[in-house]
Amino acid sequence: MEAAKWQLLLYLKVLKDKGVERKGKLEFVEKNKTANKVVYVEITEENYKQLNEIIKDIEALLDREKAPEVINEAKCKKCSYYEYCYI
């Protein structure tokens, strides 16, 4: 859920940078539950600044000649980029 929130925040940042201020909504369908989980997301100055820092970090990684060493943590197995590190 945290990754989905940050992805939506990035979309909201892109819109804000183009002059469009919006709020976001995430809706999760949970197995064996009748009601969906709904999370409303709004970009704040704090997470706007944090997104800019994340973007700078990503750009710095892309500029490197070599990929960083694999960190090999439990969270890696759930990462959508797992194959890039381990295969």
N, C-alpha and C positions, 0 to 999 in steps of 0.2 A: 504494500500500500504506500509506503514511503517513496519508493521509486516512481510510482504513478503520480504522486503529489508533486514531486520535483519536475517531472516531465511536463505536467500541466502548468506549473509555475514558469517554466521556460517558455512555453507557448504564450502565456500571459505577458511575459517580459517582451517578447518579440512584438506582440500587439501594442504594448505600451510604448515601445521605441518608435512605432509607426504612428503614434498619437491616438490609439484606440484603447480606452480603459474598460476592462471587462472583469467580471468575476468568473470563476470556474466551478464546475461541479463534477465530482467523481461518483459514480454509482457502481457498487459492487454487488453482484448476485452471489449470495452465499448458499452453499449446498444445504439442503434440508431445512431451509428457513423461508418463511412466507414473505418477510419484509426484506427489501434490499437495503444495504448499508449505503448511506449517502453522506458524502463529505464535501463541504463547500470550501473553496480555496480562493483566497484573495492575495494579490501581490502587495507586500509591504516594503517600506524602505529597507528594512533589515534583510529580507530575503532577496530583494532586488540587488543589494550590494553583494550578498553571498553568491548569487548566481553569476555576477560579474567576475568574482574571484574564481569560481569553478570553471568558467569559460577560459579565463587566463591560464589556469592550471592545465586544462585540456589542450589549449593551443601550445603550451610549452612542451607537453608530452609529444604532440604531433611534430614539433620542430626537432626533436631529438633524432640522432642518427640510429640509435639502438633502442629497442623496447626496454622498459624497466624490468628488473628481475621479478619472477613470479613470487607472490607473497604466500601462497599455499595456505589459505585459511579456510575454515568451514564454509564461510559465506561464498567462496569461489564456486562451489558446486551448483549454486543456484543462479549464478551470474549468466546473463545472456551472452557474454563474451568469453565464456569458459573455453571454448574451442580454440580461440586465438592464443591462449596461454599454454594449454596442455596438449594440444594435438598438432 
